[in-house]
Amino acid sequence: MITIISATNRPESHTFKLAQYYQQKLREKGAEAGLLSLTQLPANLIQSDLYGKRSPEFQAIQDIVTQTDKFIFIIPEYNGSYPGVLKVFIDACAFPESFYEKKAALVGLSSGKYGNIRGIDHFTGVCHYIHLNIMSLKIHIAAINKELDEHGQLFKPDTLKFTDEQIDKFIKF
């Protein structure tokens, strides 16, 4: 099972739109993928679901994560790194069954010109620590507000080329 993680809890984000785009492209290539937005996390996650505690709301999310074999993380840049809510999410997930020896692809995005290069690098370190195998082709989409059209579709030829290559390689990964 493939799960795409929209790695922010910001409502109506470019991250979620890009995650929907990846889901659509995977479907067009014959690979079904679920979509988990961190907006779905319980509001009181820090009190209810860390250190071995498990709320019914988070248990439903944990079940999805446990059943997933391959993840695509769509990660926006927050203050030169990745969103703190993504780290809290990883910390709340059960170890080792959530991510250990599973596979993932990483996609960074930013409103600036570097596409969250540092954040993807930081998150790669966390993934290595939890034994989540990262596909070597990582995508960095800069100026995301200029990359998506009014329908949430990527349209620039270079971006289309690289995301399509990443999706093809991920299906085989």
OpenMM code with the backbone's topology and positions (N, CA, C; nanometers):
from openmm import Vec3, app, unit

residues = "MET ILE THR ILE ILE SER ALA THR ASN ARG PRO GLU SER HIS THR PHE LYS LEU ALA GLN TYR TYR GLN GLN LYS LEU ARG GLU LYS GLY ALA GLU ALA GLY LEU LEU SER LEU THR GLN LEU PRO ALA ASN LEU ILE GLN SER ASP LEU TYR GLY LYS ARG SER PRO GLU PHE GLN ALA ILE GLN ASP ILE VAL THR GLN THR ASP LYS PHE ILE PHE ILE ILE PRO GLU TYR ASN GLY SER TYR PRO GLY VAL LEU LYS VAL PHE ILE ASP ALA CYS ALA PHE PRO GLU SER PHE TYR GLU LYS LYS ALA ALA LEU VAL GLY LEU SER SER GLY LYS TYR GLY ASN ILE ARG GLY ILE ASP HIS PHE THR GLY VAL CYS HIS TYR ILE HIS LEU ASN ILE MET SER LEU LYS ILE HIS ILE ALA ALA ILE ASN LYS GLU LEU ASP GLU HIS GLY GLN LEU PHE LYS PRO ASP THR LEU LYS PHE THR ASP GLU GLN ILE ASP LYS PHE ILE LYS PHE".split()
positions = [
    Vec3(0.0839, -0.1182, 0.0000),
    Vec3(0.0000, 0.0000, 0.0000),
    Vec3(0.0884, 0.1246, 0.0000),
    Vec3(0.0505, 0.2226, -0.0805),
    Vec3(0.1200, 0.3513, -0.0876),
    Vec3(0.0363, 0.4559, -0.0158),
    Vec3(0.1014, 0.5365, 0.0657),
    Vec3(0.0353, 0.6495, 0.1305),
    Vec3(0.1166, 0.7753, 0.1042),
    Vec3(0.0484, 0.8784, 0.0576),
    Vec3(0.1093, 1.0092, 0.0373),
    Vec3(0.0796, 1.0917, 0.1618),
    Vec3(0.1828, 1.1502, 0.2201),
    Vec3(0.1671, 1.2320, 0.3409),
    Vec3(0.1830, 1.3787, 0.3035),
    Vec3(0.0775, 1.4544, 0.3206),
    Vec3(0.0824, 1.5998, 0.3072),
    Vec3(0.1302, 1.6524, 0.4420),
    Vec3(0.2585, 1.6892, 0.4487),
    Vec3(0.3295, 1.7052, 0.5755),
    Vec3(0.3173, 1.8438, 0.6383),
    Vec3(0.1972, 1.8973, 0.6389),
    Vec3(0.1689, 2.0204, 0.7125),
    Vec3(0.0254, 2.0145, 0.7622),
    Vec3(-0.0009, 2.0861, 0.8694),
    Vec3(-0.1386, 2.0966, 0.9171),
    Vec3(-0.2011, 2.2307, 0.8768),
    Vec3(-0.1369, 2.2996, 0.7830),
    Vec3(-0.1912, 2.4253, 0.7323),
    Vec3(-0.3093, 2.3950, 0.6403),
    Vec3(-0.4262, 2.4538, 0.6676),
    Vec3(-0.5416, 2.4284, 0.5805),
    Vec3(-0.5212, 2.4871, 0.4412),
    Vec3(-0.5760, 2.4192, 0.3409),
    Vec3(-0.5762, 2.4649, 0.2020),
    Vec3(-0.4364, 2.5004, 0.1510),
    Vec3(-0.3415, 2.4171, 0.1810),
    Vec3(-0.2009, 2.4448, 0.1487),
    Vec3(-0.1644, 2.4002, 0.0077),
    Vec3(-0.0568, 2.4578, -0.0442),
    Vec3(0.0011, 2.4103, -0.1700),
    Vec3(0.0509, 2.2669, -0.1526),
    Vec3(0.0931, 2.2339, -0.0322),
    Vec3(0.1406, 2.0984, -0.0028),
    Vec3(0.0308, 1.9963, -0.0310),
    Vec3(-0.0893, 2.0233, 0.0170),
    Vec3(-0.2008, 1.9317, -0.0059),
    Vec3(-0.2353, 1.9225, -0.1548),
    Vec3(-0.2320, 2.0361, -0.2238),
    Vec3(-0.2591, 2.0355, -0.3680),
    Vec3(-0.1556, 1.9505, -0.4420),
    Vec3(-0.0297, 1.9633, -0.4029),
    Vec3(0.0752, 1.8842, -0.4667),
    Vec3(0.0583, 1.7356, -0.4329),
    Vec3(0.0179, 1.7057, -0.3101),
    Vec3(-0.0081, 1.5664, -0.2721),
    Vec3(-0.1218, 1.5081, -0.3565),
    Vec3(-0.2259, 1.5861, -0.3811),
    Vec3(-0.3360, 1.5410, -0.4662),
    Vec3(-0.2877, 1.5184, -0.6095),
    Vec3(-0.1989, 1.6042, -0.6562),
    Vec3(-0.1417, 1.5884, -0.7894),
    Vec3(-0.0671, 1.4552, -0.7985),
    Vec3(0.0180, 1.4258, -0.6987),
    Vec3(0.0918, 1.2987, -0.6977),
    Vec3(-0.0049, 1.1799, -0.6943),
    Vec3(-0.1097, 1.1907, -0.6168),
    Vec3(-0.2076, 1.0824, -0.6092),
    Vec3(-0.2716, 1.0587, -0.7460),
    Vec3(-0.3086, 1.1656, -0.8124),
    Vec3(-0.3690, 1.1553, -0.9455),
    Vec3(-0.2715, 1.0913, -1.0451),
    Vec3(-0.1469, 1.1338, -1.0439),
    Vec3(-0.0483, 1.0806, -1.1388),
    Vec3(-0.0196, 0.9331, -1.1111),
    Vec3(-0.0126, 0.8954, -0.9850),
    Vec3(0.0057, 0.7538, -0.9521),
    Vec3(-0.1119, 0.6716, -1.0049),
    Vec3(-0.2323, 0.7221, -0.9853),
    Vec3(-0.3523, 0.6522, -1.0324),
    Vec3(-0.3478, 0.6354, -1.1841),
    Vec3(-0.3068, 0.7421, -1.2549),
    Vec3(-0.2968, 0.7343, -1.4011),
    Vec3(-0.1963, 0.6290, -1.4459),
    Vec3(-0.0982, 0.5988, -1.3612),
    Vec3(0.0035, 0.4988, -1.3936),
    Vec3(-0.0317, 0.3609, -1.3361),
    Vec3(-0.1530, 0.3483, -1.2829),
    Vec3(-0.2004, 0.2198, -1.2345),
    Vec3(-0.1644, 0.1868, -1.0912),
    Vec3(-0.1196, 0.2849, -1.0143),
    Vec3(-0.0826, 0.2621, -0.8741),
    Vec3(-0.1762, 0.3427, -0.7841),
    Vec3(-0.2537, 0.2740, -0.7048),
    Vec3(-0.3435, 0.3426, -0.6117),
    Vec3(-0.2650, 0.3885, -0.4893),
    Vec3(-0.3006, 0.5068, -0.4403),
    Vec3(-0.2336, 0.5614, -0.3227),
    Vec3(-0.3351, 0.6343, -0.2358),
    Vec3(-0.3250, 0.6133, -0.1063),
    Vec3(-0.4052, 0.6887, -0.0119),
    Vec3(-0.3393, 0.8228, 0.0152),
    Vec3(-0.4154, 0.9146, 0.0696),
    Vec3(-0.3645, 1.0475, 0.0998),
    Vec3(-0.3936, 1.0786, 0.2452),
    Vec3(-0.2890, 1.1053, 0.3214),
    Vec3(-0.3013, 1.1405, 0.4622),
    Vec3(-0.2487, 1.2821, 0.4801),
    Vec3(-0.3372, 1.3714, 0.5167),
    Vec3(-0.2974, 1.5092, 0.5440),
    Vec3(-0.2781, 1.5250, 0.6941),
    Vec3(-0.1732, 1.5942, 0.7325),
    Vec3(-0.1520, 1.6153, 0.8757),
    Vec3(-0.2554, 1.7106, 0.9349),
    Vec3(-0.3436, 1.7666, 0.8518),
    Vec3(-0.4595, 1.8392, 0.9054),
    Vec3(-0.5557, 1.7421, 0.9740),
    Vec3(-0.5413, 1.6118, 0.9472),
    Vec3(-0.6281, 1.5105, 1.0060),
    Vec3(-0.5830, 1.4684, 1.1463),
    Vec3(-0.4678, 1.5151, 1.1899),
    Vec3(-0.4192, 1.4776, 1.3224),
    Vec3(-0.5105, 1.5331, 1.4314),
    Vec3(-0.5246, 1.4605, 1.5425),
    Vec3(-0.6038, 1.5145, 1.6535),
    Vec3(-0.5437, 1.6461, 1.7026),
    Vec3(-0.6297, 1.7405, 1.7336),
    Vec3(-0.5838, 1.8730, 1.7779),
    Vec3(-0.4997, 1.8652, 1.9051),
    Vec3(-0.5277, 1.7678, 1.9881),
    Vec3(-0.4541, 1.7538, 2.1145),
    Vec3(-0.3503, 1.6419, 2.1093),
    Vec3(-0.2941, 1.6182, 1.9916),
    Vec3(-0.1990, 1.5092, 1.9678),
    Vec3(-0.0864, 1.5057, 2.0715),
    Vec3(-0.0341, 1.6188, 2.1090),
    Vec3(0.0792, 1.6227, 2.2024),
    Vec3(0.0393, 1.5670, 2.3390),
    Vec3(-0.0837, 1.5927, 2.3815),
    Vec3(-0.1285, 1.5395, 2.5099),
    Vec3(-0.1830, 1.3966, 2.4984),
    Vec3(-0.2438, 1.3646, 2.3840),
    Vec3(-0.3195, 1.2393, 2.3761),
    Vec3(-0.2450, 1.1219, 2.3151),
    Vec3(-0.1360, 1.1451, 2.2397),
    Vec3(-0.0829, 1.0354, 2.1602),
    Vec3(0.0685, 1.0191, 2.1614),
    Vec3(0.1359, 1.0816, 2.2523),
    Vec3(0.2810, 1.0612, 2.2622),
    Vec3(0.3125, 0.9682, 2.3789),
    Vec3(0.4296, 0.9087, 2.3749),
    Vec3(0.4823, 0.8263, 2.4846),
    Vec3(0.3949, 0.7058, 2.5148),
    Vec3(0.3478, 0.6412, 2.4076),
    Vec3(0.2750, 0.5161, 2.4236),
    Vec3(0.1255, 0.5297, 2.4409),
    Vec3(0.0757, 0.6516, 2.4542),
    Vec3(-0.0693, 0.6703, 2.4652),
    Vec3(-0.1289, 0.6680, 2.3242),
    Vec3(-0.2548, 0.6297, 2.3126),
    Vec3(-0.3158, 0.6190, 2.1801),
    Vec3(-0.4643, 0.6536, 2.1887),
    Vec3(-0.5040, 0.7649, 2.1296),
    Vec3(-0.6448, 0.8026, 2.1227),
    Vec3(-0.7109, 0.7269, 2.0067),
    Vec3(-0.8411, 0.7103, 2.0117),
    Vec3(-0.9098, 0.6446, 1.8994),
    Vec3(-0.8896, 0.7207, 1.7670),
    Vec3(-0.8826, 0.8539, 1.7725),
    Vec3(-0.8631, 0.9339, 1.6520),
    Vec3(-0.7273, 0.9042, 1.5886),
    Vec3(-0.6240, 0.8985, 1.6713),
    Vec3(-0.4917, 0.8715, 1.6162),
    Vec3(-0.4755, 0.7244, 1.5804),
    Vec3(-0.5437, 0.6354, 1.6497),
    Vec3(-0.5333, 0.4927, 1.6181),
    Vec3(-0.5740, 0.4661, 1.4733),
    Vec3(-0.6741, 0.5373, 1.4237),
    Vec3(-0.7158, 0.5211, 1.2833),
    Vec3(-0.6020, 0.5616, 1.1896),
    Vec3(-0.5306, 0.6671, 1.2233),
    Vec3(-0.4153, 0.7109, 1.1441),
    Vec3(-0.3017, 0.6094, 1.1577),
    Vec3(-0.2778, 0.5634, 1.2788),
    Vec3(-0.1728, 0.4643, 1.3024),
    Vec3(-0.1982, 0.3383, 1.2211),
    Vec3(-0.3233, 0.2964, 1.2109),
    Vec3(-0.3564, 0.1772, 1.1321),
    Vec3(-0.3174, 0.1956, 0.9853),
    Vec3(-0.3422, 0.3144, 0.9306),
    Vec3(-0.3029, 0.3435, 0.7924),
    Vec3(-0.1515, 0.3351, 0.7776),
    Vec3(-0.0799, 0.3977, 0.8697),
    Vec3(0.0668, 0.3995, 0.8643),
    Vec3(0.1218, 0.2573, 0.8752),
    Vec3(0.0701, 0.1796, 0.9655),
    Vec3(0.1177, 0.0428, 0.9857),
    Vec3(0.0969, -0.0421, 0.8600),
    Vec3(-0.0146, -0.0226, 0.7903),
    Vec3(-0.0459, -0.1011, 0.6707),
    Vec3(0.0292, -0.0539, 0.5468),
    Vec3(0.0899, 0.0630, 0.5525),
    Vec3(0.1584, 0.1200, 0.4367),
    Vec3(0.2955, 0.0569, 0.4189),
    Vec3(0.3282, 0.0246, 0.2931),
    Vec3(0.4609, -0.0280, 0.2588),
    Vec3(0.5527, 0.0818, 0.2054),
    Vec3(0.4906, 0.1800, 0.1362),
    Vec3(0.5671, 0.2859, 0.0704),
    Vec3(0.4982, 0.4205, 0.0930),
    Vec3(0.5790, 0.5200, 0.1274),
    Vec3(0.5291, 0.6544, 0.1547),
    Vec3(0.5871, 0.7539, 0.0552),
    Vec3(0.5089, 0.8550, 0.0240),
    Vec3(0.5609, 0.9744, -0.0426),
    Vec3(0.5330, 1.0897, 0.0523),
    Vec3(0.6384, 1.1538, 0.0986),
    Vec3(0.6247, 1.2689, 0.1870),
    Vec3(0.6355, 1.3959, 0.1033),
    Vec3(0.5322, 1.4782, 0.1055),
    Vec3(0.5314, 1.6085, 0.0396),
    Vec3(0.5545, 1.7100, 0.1516),
    Vec3(0.6732, 1.7736, 0.1516),
    Vec3(0.7183, 1.8482, 0.2698),
    Vec3(0.7478, 1.9941, 0.2363),
    Vec3(0.6693, 2.0860, 0.2934),
    Vec3(0.6969, 2.2277, 0.2709),
    Vec3(0.8118, 2.2770, 0.3597),
    Vec3(0.8717, 2.3865, 0.3176),
    Vec3(0.9770, 2.4480, 0.3989),
    Vec3(0.9129, 2.5340, 0.5071),
    Vec3(0.9530, 2.5086, 0.6298),
    Vec3(0.9134, 2.5913, 0.7441),
    Vec3(1.0415, 2.6344, 0.8129),
    Vec3(1.0705, 2.7599, 0.8098),
    Vec3(1.1862, 2.8164, 0.8799),
    Vec3(1.3158, 2.7421, 0.8479),
    Vec3(1.3377, 2.7150, 0.7204),
    Vec3(1.4613, 2.6521, 0.6760),
    Vec3(1.4685, 2.5031, 0.7011),
    Vec3(1.3570, 2.4398, 0.7336),
    Vec3(1.3570, 2.2960, 0.7587),
    Vec3(1.2188, 2.2406, 0.7222),
    Vec3(1.1754, 2.1397, 0.7948),
    Vec3(1.0432, 2.0814, 0.7710),
    Vec3(0.9511, 2.1179, 0.8870),
    Vec3(0.8203, 2.1057, 0.8701),
    Vec3(0.7265, 2.1452, 0.9748),
    Vec3(0.7419, 2.0629, 1.1029),
    Vec3(0.7321, 2.1296, 1.2154),
    Vec3(0.7386, 2.0615, 1.3444),
    Vec3(0.6293, 1.9578, 1.3603),
    Vec3(0.5130, 1.9824, 1.3021),
    Vec3(0.4040, 1.8862, 1.3121),
    Vec3(0.4416, 1.7530, 1.2467),
    Vec3(0.5279, 1.7565, 1.1460),
    Vec3(0.5745, 1.6314, 1.0848),
    Vec3(0.6579, 1.5523, 1.1847),
    Vec3(0.7446, 1.6190, 1.2587),
    Vec3(0.8257, 1.5497, 1.3599),
    Vec3(0.7375, 1.4938, 1.4707),
    Vec3(0.6383, 1.5708, 1.5145),
    Vec3(0.5465, 1.5220, 1.6178),
    Vec3(0.4709, 1.3994, 1.5662),
    Vec3(0.4303, 1.4034, 1.4398),
    Vec3(0.3620, 1.2888, 1.3791),
    Vec3(0.4513, 1.1643, 1.3831),
    Vec3(0.5760, 1.1788, 1.3399),
    Vec3(0.6703, 1.0661, 1.3404),
    Vec3(0.6879, 1.0147, 1.4836),
    Vec3(0.7021, 1.1065, 1.5788),
    Vec3(0.7208, 1.0677, 1.7188),
    Vec3(0.5984, 0.9962, 1.7761),
    Vec3(0.4789, 1.0333, 1.7297),
    Vec3(0.3566, 0.9715, 1.7810),
    Vec3(0.3335, 0.8324, 1.7229),
    Vec3(0.3879, 0.8061, 1.6054),
    Vec3(0.3683, 0.6752, 1.5422),
    Vec3(0.4440, 0.5661, 1.6188),
    Vec3(0.3864, 0.4482, 1.6214),
    Vec3(0.4462, 0.3342, 1.6908),
    Vec3(0.5770, 0.2942, 1.6232),
    Vec3(0.6739, 0.2605, 1.7045),
    Vec3(0.8037, 0.2159, 1.6545),
    Vec3(0.8229, 0.0712, 1.6983),
    Vec3(0.8684, -0.0155, 1.6133),
    Vec3(0.9237, 0.0035, 1.4803),
    Vec3(0.8244, -0.0171, 1.3663),
    Vec3(0.7045, -0.0642, 1.3959),
    Vec3(0.6144, -0.1094, 1.2886),
    Vec3(0.5680, 0.0000, 1.1929),
    Vec3(0.5789, 0.1244, 1.2286),
    Vec3(0.5312, 0.2311, 1.1407),
    Vec3(0.6186, 0.2498, 1.0169),
    Vec3(0.7502, 0.2544, 1.0362),
    Vec3(0.8384, 0.2920, 0.9259),
    Vec3(0.9573, 0.1982, 0.9036),
    Vec3(0.9886, 0.1144, 0.9978),
    Vec3(1.1097, 0.0325, 0.9943),
    Vec3(1.1164, -0.0539, 0.8689),
    Vec3(1.2236, -0.0350, 0.7908),
    Vec3(1.2520, -0.1098, 0.6682),
    Vec3(1.1458, -0.0931, 0.5585),
    Vec3(1.0673, 0.0124, 0.5675),
    Vec3(0.9740, 0.0459, 0.4606),
    Vec3(1.0431, 0.1435, 0.3653),
    Vec3(0.9725, 0.1897, 0.2622),
    Vec3(1.0322, 0.2743, 0.1589),
    Vec3(0.9606, 0.4077, 0.1499),
    Vec3(1.0361, 0.5105, 0.1054),
    Vec3(0.9759, 0.6433, 0.0923),
    Vec3(1.0449, 0.7253, -0.0153),
    Vec3(0.9665, 0.8151, -0.0740),
    Vec3(1.0180, 0.9180, -0.1641),
    Vec3(0.9897, 1.0525, -0.0979),
    Vec3(1.0785, 1.1493, -0.1217),
    Vec3(1.0649, 1.2806, -0.0603),
    Vec3(1.0511, 1.3880, -0.1670),
    Vec3(0.9563, 1.4790, -0.1429),
    Vec3(0.9325, 1.5920, -0.2316),
    Vec3(0.9317, 1.7170, -0.1442),
    Vec3(1.0222, 1.8101, -0.1732),
    Vec3(1.0259, 1.9360, -0.1006),
    Vec3(0.9639, 2.0468, -0.1830),
    Vec3(0.9021, 2.1409, -0.1154),
    Vec3(0.8480, 2.2572, -0.1844),
    Vec3(0.8640, 2.3796, -0.0968),
    Vec3(0.8704, 2.4933, -0.1635),
    Vec3(0.8820, 2.6191, -0.0913),
    Vec3(0.8278, 2.7322, -0.1760),
    Vec3(0.7992, 2.8417, -0.1096),
    Vec3(0.7620, 2.9614, -0.1843),
    Vec3(0.8878, 3.0337, -0.2306),
    Vec3(1.0006, 3.0025, -0.1707),
    Vec3(1.1287, 3.0604, -0.2097),
    Vec3(1.1915, 2.9851, -0.3252),
    Vec3(1.3227, 3.0057, -0.3427),
    Vec3(1.3858, 2.9532, -0.4636),
    Vec3(1.4634, 2.8233, -0.4470),
    Vec3(1.4570, 2.7580, -0.3312),
    Vec3(1.5365, 2.6366, -0.3138),
    Vec3(1.4553, 2.5085, -0.2952),
    Vec3(1.3258, 2.5164, -0.2848),
    Vec3(1.2437, 2.3958, -0.2812),
    Vec3(1.2636, 2.3082, -0.1592),
    Vec3(1.2986, 2.3706, -0.0473),
    Vec3(1.3173, 2.3001, 0.0797),
    Vec3(1.4313, 2.1980, 0.0765),
    Vec3(1.5411, 2.2353, 0.0178),
    Vec3(1.6581, 2.1466, 0.0131),
    Vec3(1.7040, 2.1091, 0.1535),
    Vec3(1.7182, 2.2081, 0.2413),
    Vec3(1.7654, 2.1783, 0.3771),
    Vec3(1.6664, 2.0945, 0.4554),
    Vec3(1.5380, 2.1270, 0.4432),
    Vec3(1.4367, 2.0499, 0.5156),
    Vec3(1.4331, 1.9044, 0.4738),
    Vec3(1.4471, 1.8797, 0.3438),
    Vec3(1.4505, 1.7416, 0.2942),
    Vec3(1.5751, 1.6706, 0.3469),
    Vec3(1.6871, 1.7416, 0.3514),
    Vec3(1.8094, 1.6847, 0.4069),
    Vec3(1.7912, 1.6531, 0.5554),
    Vec3(1.7317, 1.7447, 0.6311),
    Vec3(1.7066, 1.7211, 0.7738),
    Vec3(1.6152, 1.6004, 0.7933),
    Vec3(1.5080, 1.5951, 0.7141),
    Vec3(1.4124, 1.4855, 0.7290),
    Vec3(1.4736, 1.3519, 0.6866),
    Vec3(1.5631, 1.3546, 0.5894),
    Vec3(1.6336, 1.2325, 0.5491),
    Vec3(1.7093, 1.1734, 0.6669),
    Vec3(1.7715, 1.2585, 0.7463),
    Vec3(1.8423, 1.2102, 0.8652),
    Vec3(1.7492, 1.1400, 0.9629),
    Vec3(1.6319, 1.1946, 0.9849),
    Vec3(1.5329, 1.1311, 1.0726),
    Vec3(1.4912, 0.9965, 1.0134),
    Vec3(1.4676, 0.9949, 0.8824),
    Vec3(1.4263, 0.8702, 0.8161),
    Vec3(1.5315, 0.7615, 0.8300),
    Vec3(1.6571, 0.7983, 0.8144),
    Vec3(1.7644, 0.6991, 0.8311),
    Vec3(1.7645, 0.6451, 0.9738),
    Vec3(1.7426, 0.7302, 1.0696),
    Vec3(1.7441, 0.6871, 1.2096),
    Vec3(1.6348, 0.5845, 1.2381),
    Vec3(1.5167, 0.6028, 1.1770),
    Vec3(1.4058, 0.5087, 1.2004),
    Vec3(1.4029, 0.3962, 1.0971),
    Vec3(1.5116, 0.3841, 1.0206),
    Vec3(1.5291, 0.2779, 0.9206),
    Vec3(1.4241, 0.2817, 0.8101),
    Vec3(1.3855, 0.4022, 0.7688),
    Vec3(1.2967, 0.4199, 0.6552),
    Vec3(1.3852, 0.4422, 0.5334),
    Vec3(1.3771, 0.3525, 0.4368),
    Vec3(1.4641, 0.3563, 0.3185),
    Vec3(1.4165, 0.4634, 0.2210),
    Vec3(1.5039, 0.5583, 0.1920),
    Vec3(1.4702, 0.6732, 0.1087),
    Vec3(1.5197, 0.6526, -0.0341),
    Vec3(1.4297, 0.6725, -0.1295),
    Vec3(1.4667, 0.6668, -0.2702),
    Vec3(1.5629, 0.7825, -0.2992),
    Vec3(1.6654, 0.7545, -0.3781),
    Vec3(1.7706, 0.8547, -0.3993),
    Vec3(1.7230, 0.9779, -0.4755),
    Vec3(1.6260, 0.9649, -0.5647),
    Vec3(1.5777, 1.0810, -0.6396),
    Vec3(1.4794, 1.1602, -0.5537),
    Vec3(1.5252, 1.2755, -0.5069),
    Vec3(1.4428, 1.3661, -0.4269),
    Vec3(1.4120, 1.4878, -0.5140),
    Vec3(1.2897, 1.5343, -0.5069),
    Vec3(1.2469, 1.6472, -0.5886),
    Vec3(1.2346, 1.7712, -0.4997),
    Vec3(1.2773, 1.8844, -0.5535),
    Vec3(1.2678, 2.0131, -0.4832),
    Vec3(1.1968, 2.1105, -0.5754),
    Vec3(1.0771, 2.1519, -0.5364),
    Vec3(0.9988, 2.2431, -0.6192),
    Vec3(0.9977, 2.3810, -0.5539),
    Vec3(1.0677, 2.4738, -0.6160),
    Vec3(1.0754, 2.6117, -0.5667),
    Vec3(0.9583, 2.6926, -0.6215),
    Vec3(0.9329, 2.8060, -0.5585),
    Vec3(0.8279, 2.8992, -0.6035),
    Vec3(0.6997, 2.8232, -0.6377),
    Vec3(0.6524, 2.7431, -0.5434),
    Vec3(0.5377, 2.6555, -0.5681),
    Vec3(0.4149, 2.7336, -0.6126),
    Vec3(0.4021, 2.8568, -0.5679),
    Vec3(0.2867, 2.9374, -0.6080),
    Vec3(0.2876, 2.9688, -0.7577),
    Vec3(0.4025, 2.9508, -0.8239),
    Vec3(0.4122, 2.9725, -0.9687),
    Vec3(0.4166, 2.8404, -1.0451),
    Vec3(0.4134, 2.7291, -0.9754),
    Vec3(0.4230, 2.5964, -1.0384),
    Vec3(0.2872, 2.5296, -1.0583),
    Vec3(0.1895, 2.5654, -0.9759),
    Vec3(0.0570, 2.5036, -0.9844),
    Vec3(-0.0397, 2.5973, -1.0555),
    Vec3(-0.1193, 2.5416, -1.1457),
    Vec3(-0.2204, 2.6247, -1.2121),
    Vec3(-0.3450, 2.6347, -1.1237),
    Vec3(-0.4492, 2.6985, -1.1743),
    Vec3(-0.5723, 2.7205, -1.0961),
    Vec3(-0.6451, 2.5908, -1.0629),
    Vec3(-0.6081, 2.4801, -1.1270),
    Vec3(-0.6698, 2.3502, -1.1003),
    Vec3(-0.5800, 2.2598, -1.0147),
    Vec3(-0.4713, 2.3160, -0.9602),
    Vec3(-0.3806, 2.2379, -0.8771),
    Vec3(-0.2911, 2.1444, -0.9556),
    Vec3(-0.2689, 2.1739, -1.0824),
    Vec3(-0.1865, 2.0890, -1.1688),
    Vec3(-0.0523, 2.1566, -1.1960),
    Vec3(0.0526, 2.0785, -1.1910),
    Vec3(0.1825, 2.1281, -1.2351),
    Vec3(0.1765, 2.1476, -1.3864),
    Vec3(0.2479, 2.2474, -1.4384),
    Vec3(0.2402, 2.2713, -1.5820),
    Vec3(0.3741, 2.3071, -1.6463),
    Vec3(0.4763, 2.3359, -1.5687),
    Vec3(0.6052, 2.3722, -1.6271),
    Vec3(0.6768, 2.2459, -1.6742),
    Vec3(0.7282, 2.2481, -1.7976),
    Vec3(0.7868, 2.1265, -1.8571),
    Vec3(0.8952, 2.0592, -1.7718),
    Vec3(0.9889, 2.1346, -1.7160),
    Vec3(1.0952, 2.0720, -1.6353),
    Vec3(1.0391, 2.0053, -1.5103),
    Vec3(0.9452, 2.0718, -1.4446),
    Vec3(0.8858, 2.0148, -1.3235),
    Vec3(0.8063, 1.8889, -1.3576),
    Vec3(0.7325, 1.8936, -1.4656),
    Vec3(0.6582, 1.7753, -1.5097),
    Vec3(0.7530, 1.6592, -1.5379),
    Vec3(0.8615, 1.6884, -1.6053),
    Vec3(0.9599, 1.5849, -1.6402),
    Vec3(1.0174, 1.5188, -1.5146),
    Vec3(1.0605, 1.5996, -1.4179),
    Vec3(1.1258, 1.5440, -1.2990),
    Vec3(1.0275, 1.4741, -1.2064),
    Vec3(0.9074, 1.5294, -1.1889),
    Vec3(0.8100, 1.4607, -1.1030),
    Vec3(0.7642, 1.3304, -1.1672),
    Vec3(0.7484, 1.3303, -1.2992),
    Vec3(0.7094, 1.2077, -1.3693),
    Vec3(0.8175, 1.1004, -1.3545),
    Vec3(0.9434, 1.1413, -1.3661),
    Vec3(1.0542, 1.0471, -1.3472),
    Vec3(1.0544, 0.9914, -1.2055),
    Vec3(1.0327, 1.0787, -1.1072),
    Vec3(1.0306, 1.0324, -0.9687),
    Vec3(0.9163, 0.9331, -0.9452),
    Vec3(0.7998, 0.9633, -0.9984),
    Vec3(0.6839, 0.8743, -0.9801),
    Vec3(0.7103, 0.7378, -1.0454),
    Vec3(0.7654, 0.7382, -1.1659),
    Vec3(0.7977, 0.6109, -1.2331),
    Vec3(0.8973, 0.5297, -1.1517),
    Vec3(1.0015, 0.5949, -1.1035),
    Vec3(1.1019, 0.5244, -1.0230),
    Vec3(1.0441, 0.4764, -0.8898),
    Vec3(0.9546, 0.5550, -0.8332),
    Vec3(0.8943, 0.5163, -0.7044),
    Vec3(0.8086, 0.3917, -0.7198),
    Vec3(0.7345, 0.3832, -0.8274),
    Vec3(0.6507, 0.2647, -0.8504),
    Vec3(0.7380, 0.1393, -0.8548),
    Vec3(0.8572, 0.1498, -0.9143),
    Vec3(0.9482, 0.0353, -0.9230),
    Vec3(1.0314, 0.0146, -0.7967),
    Vec3(1.0406, 0.1133, -0.7107),
    Vec3(1.1251, 0.1120, -0.5910),
    Vec3(1.0797, 0.0075, -0.4913),
] * unit.nanometer
topology = app.Topology()
chain = topology.addChain("A")
for resn in residues:
    res = topology.addResidue(resn, chain)
    for name in ("N", "CA", "C"):
        topology.addAtom(name, app.Element.getBySymbol(name[0]), res)
